[in-house]
Amino acid sequence: MEAINIAATMSRFSELISRASAGELIAIQRRNRTMAVLIGLGEYKRLERMAQAILHLARVLGQDEVVLQRVQRGDIHPAMAAFGPWREEDDLEKPA
């Protein structure tokens, strides 16, 4: 994955779009920190299909719909969808 700063991204945008659509991943950086990644539409669609398959599997395994909605909103980490029938239990909040 090539890393490129924001200023160079603006001057080479057309080239970077072509490269991303060909399958390259381009990290866009500000002050040597990656802020975003430019990906092609094919890779985006693949990631979306994978996310939908994971949500479907979590539902089939009995995951709480409230948990899945919170994952989709970004309130909790997506890994929580993988933990089977995980629910927010009041007793988990209380100290032992």
C-alpha positions in Angstrom: 0.0 0.0 0.0 1.5 3.3 -1.0 1.3 6.2 1.4 0.8 9.7 0.0 0.3 13.0 1.7 -2.8 15.1 1.2 -1.2 17.8 -0.9 0.2 15.2 -3.3 -3.2 13.5 -3.4 -4.9 16.6 -4.6 -2.4 17.1 -7.4 -2.4 13.4 -8.5 -6.1 12.6 -7.8 -7.0 11.4 -11.3 -3.9 9.0 -11.3 -4.7 7.7 -7.8 -8.3 7.0 -8.8 -7.2 5.0 -11.8 -4.7 3.1 -9.6 -7.3 2.4 -6.9 -9.9 1.2 -9.5 -7.2 -1.2 -10.7 -7.0 -2.7 -7.3 -4.3 -0.7 -5.5 -4.8 0.6 -2.0 -3.6 4.2 -1.4 -3.1 5.4 2.2 -3.7 9.2 2.4 -1.7 10.8 5.2 -1.6 14.0 7.1 1.6 14.7 9.1 2.7 11.1 8.6 -0.5 9.7 10.0 -2.9 7.7 7.8 -6.2 9.5 7.7 -8.0 7.5 5.0 -7.5 4.8 2.4 -8.5 5.1 -1.2 -9.9 1.8 -2.6 -11.6 0.8 -5.8 -15.3 0.1 -6.2 -14.7 -3.6 -6.5 -12.8 -3.8 -3.2 -15.6 -1.6 -1.5 -18.3 -4.0 -2.8 -16.3 -7.0 -1.6 -16.0 -5.5 1.9 -19.8 -4.6 1.9 -20.7 -8.2 0.9 -18.4 -9.6 3.7 -20.0 -7.2 6.3 -23.5 -8.3 5.2 -22.5 -12.0 5.4 -21.2 -11.5 8.9 -24.4 -9.7 10.0 -26.5 -12.5 8.5 -24.4 -15.2 10.3 -24.7 -13.3 13.6 -28.5 -13.2 13.2 -28.6 -16.9 12.3 -26.5 -17.7 15.4 -29.1 -15.8 17.6 -27.3 -12.5 18.1 -29.4 -9.8 19.8 -30.8 -7.4 17.1 -30.1 -4.4 19.4 -26.4 -5.4 19.5 -26.3 -5.7 15.7 -28.0 -2.3 15.3 -25.4 -0.7 17.6 -22.6 -2.3 15.6 -24.1 -0.8 12.4 -24.3 2.6 14.0 -20.8 2.4 15.1 -21.7 2.6 18.8 -19.8 -0.7 19.6 -17.0 -2.6 17.9 -18.0 -4.9 15.0 -16.3 -7.8 16.8 -19.2 -7.8 19.3 -21.4 -9.3 16.5 -19.2 -12.4 16.5 -19.7 -13.3 20.2 -22.8 -15.4 19.7 -25.8 -14.5 21.7 -24.2 -11.6 23.6 -26.6 -9.3 25.2 -26.3 -6.3 27.5 -26.9 -7.8 30.9 -27.4 -5.5 33.9 -25.3 -7.9 36.1 -22.3 -7.5 33.8 -22.3 -3.8 34.6 -22.1 -4.3 38.4 -18.8 -4.8 40.2 -18.3 -8.3 41.7 
